[in-house]
Amino acid sequence: MIDILSKRYLYFLLSLIVIIPGLIFLAIDGLPLSIDFTGGSLLEVQFEEGKSLTTADIVSLYEDAGIGDAQVTTTETGTLVIRSSFLTNEVRDLILTAMNETVGSQVNVIQFDSVGPSIGAQVASRAALAVGVAALGVIIYITLAFRKVQNAFRYGICAIIAMVHDVAVVFSVAGIGARFFDWQMDALFLTALLTVIGFSVQDKVVVFDRIRENANLLRKLEYEKLVNHSIVQTLQRSINTQLMTVEFLLLALALFGGVTLQEFAVILLVGLLSGTYSSIFVAAPILVLWEKREWQTWFGRGANA
């Protein structure tokens, strides 16, 4: 039989290698929140061929209108995306008129989104609440579902730890994307995050349920071998349902879905992969670690323990 659990500390190390770099970028750069959460305006414009404005010109036009925090980026299609604090319709029209007069032609508005500061703060607080409620619900559900198993609450706690692992992976990917590809955390990011949490919990329940069944059937088997046997039994199911179906579809979406959906697809792709990984290589190993109280030997005092 495949011995998965004997290398559990290598799996923990691999998770840290994936998580830490992105979190360091987020600590340095801050969360790359979009206007969905911070409030503000996004104006995407396109100029006629041969006519355009420099970043300095656009920033100057915004400053003349009383907006001093404009940030300009150029897309792959050549349009200009300008992010700033909240713009009223009057201020937006004033800026567009100034652009038209400066370039001597009509500026084409591709997109204009505006979210008030209070709405952005409300969305951010409700997003945090949604994640918190999901975590609490997982603990309650798993504890009740496994109530006939000894130390049932451990399963809930281990599922939460693994879920936090998956959330950390998602944020790490977002941090790396923000540093190198100017990604932002918007409503689609929140959708991907909650989807990852849902799939993550589902995978943990499948693995834990098999451990529960085997605990009744193979009572004389040592706990680590019991958990390892259960993981091996669910391994094929995890690969077939996740990697062979969902992951391939998301990979195709990330490669061919266009710039608009690329960030969403990549985050969802990595997040769901992390959910499958953590069910096998994080949640179950932590159960064994807890059962054997291995932390007593981490600092060299417990050879006898």
Number of C-alpha atoms within 10 A of each C-alpha: 7 9 11 17 23 12 11 18 15 12 18 15 11 11 20 14 11 14 21 14 15 23 22 14 18 19 11 11 12 12 16 19 18 19 26 24 23 22 22 21 22 23 19 19 18 18 19 12 7 6 12 19 13 10 16 11 13 20 20 15 20 23 14 13 15 11 16 14 13 19 16 19 13 13 11 7 7 12 17 23 19 21 22 20 20 20 23 13 10 9 15 17 12 15 19 20 13 17 20 14 12 14 15 12 13 14 18 14 14 12 11 15 14 19 18 18 17 12 16 19 16 14 17 19 12 12 18 12 12 14 16 12 11 16 20 13 13 23 20 13 13 22 19 14 15 19 13 10 17 11 12 17 17 19 27 28 20 22 30 22 17 27 27 16 22 28 22 21 25 26 22 22 23 27 29 18 19 21 17 8 11 12 20 20 20 17 18 17 22 17 13 21 22 18 14 25 23 16 19 28 22 16 23 26 21 17 22 26 18 17 24 19 12 16 19 10 11 12 10 9 13 10 17 18 16 20 26 21 21 23 26 16 14 18 14 11 13 19 15 11 12 18 17 11 11 15 19 13 13 22 17 11 17 21 13 11 14 11 12 9 14 18 23 24 24 21 25 26 23 18 27 28 21 25 29 24 20 26 27 27 23 26 26 27 26 24 20 19 16 13 13 12 13 13 12 13 12 10 7 8 10 11 8 6 8
